[in-house]
Amino acid sequence: MENSIKRVPALENAEIIQLLNGPEGFTPDGEFLLGPTEVKGFWVACAFCAHGLAGAGGIGKTMAEWITDGSPEWDAWRLDVRRFGSNYASQDYIVKRTIETYTKYYDISYPRSERISSRNLRLSPTYHRLRDLRASFGEKSGWERPNWFSIYEEKAFHGHEPKGWAKRNWSRAIGYEHLQTRENAGLFDETSFNKFEVRGPGALDFLNYICTNQVDVPLGSVVYTQSLNIRGGIESDFTITRLEEERFLIITGTAFGQHDLSLLRLNMPEDGSVEVEDVTSAYACIGLWGPKARTILEKVVKADVSNEAFPYMTSQRFTIGDVPVLAMRVTYVGELGWEFYAPMEYGLRLWDTLWEAGEPEGIVAGGYRAIDSMRLEKGYRYWSGE
């Protein structure tokens, strides 16, 4: 108070006339809500979680730049309103998550801690099979996803063990899954990936406008590309597969669905020449990677999957056992392999077919921590994290 009086002497004799106490806006993750929405011209800057006055200057600067220039100077992803996906459509879900966050406001936040409230909302068709393999599940965008498989802990003799807090949410199984995928093969459930179809007579021109890489490629080609903001920074990255002349499939990360869908819809032409549809829940995705991936796949397909017949960054349609799939020869772990997309109802049969074929080859079930470890070893980046 003494310092306040020095700056504003009139405060020494001021009287309290009225005391106001209003409700605070809190969010499910304890961060602000800033940025554009899918409605063009409608922006939000709210829910400051008791830090509105402290953050006012930076918030004003960020929002002014965002609205007038198209992109703020600072990376605002952690505050971007589009970080919340469709799982936050339920008010009850939001309340439970927000209460959980608020009750832990002053707790120590350990690395890679998982949420407890409102779990088991979005389940892959392989969920129960993964649970039988003693999967340790994490959650992202409402999806239950395996972080690692505890069944491999007693087999792990790699000797690596993190120190300090990093050891709290960690397992020896991660290193085992990593090494076995490098040496044999790993099977990964990636159903939580977001999937969008972009189609129409203006689809090609639109994607070439919004993407940095050339999208006018032969049918079946897979293109990795980024989308840039007005400052030339990377706004998002994803793969695009050309299914037909005027039909494309975008695959992007689990956490970025709302953000990337908004990016597409805010920039698409308004003449009706382009349609963007979220088809995430229509398809399961199973990844098979490792030096023995081709050997395993050849057991369950009639198609020629040699390098000459099925080159890198291309896609083909065929059946795996009884399951019709769109197979993409891509990798996020730096090993030979494919991502297989099948209608959701075929997802469990797809996993079982590949698992049975892979067991004689030493296949392991892999979690997302192993994916993270392998992509770092390969040098693949993760948007918003690096």
Secondary structure by P-SEA (a helix, b strand, c coil): caaaaaaccccccccccbbbbbbbbbcccccccccccccccbbbbcccccccccaaaaaaaaaaaaaaccccccccccccccccccccccaaaaaaaaaaaaaacccccccccccccccccccccaaaaaaaaccccccccccccccccccccccccccccccccccccccaaaaaaaaaaaccbbbbbcccbbbbbbbccaaaaaaaaaccccccccccbbbbbccccccccccbbbbbbbccccbbbbbbccccaaaaaaaaaacccccccbbbbbccccbbbbbbbccaaaaaaaaccccccccccccccbbbbbbcccccccccccccccccbbbbbccccaaaaaaaaaaaaccccbbbbbcaaaaaaaaaaacccccccc
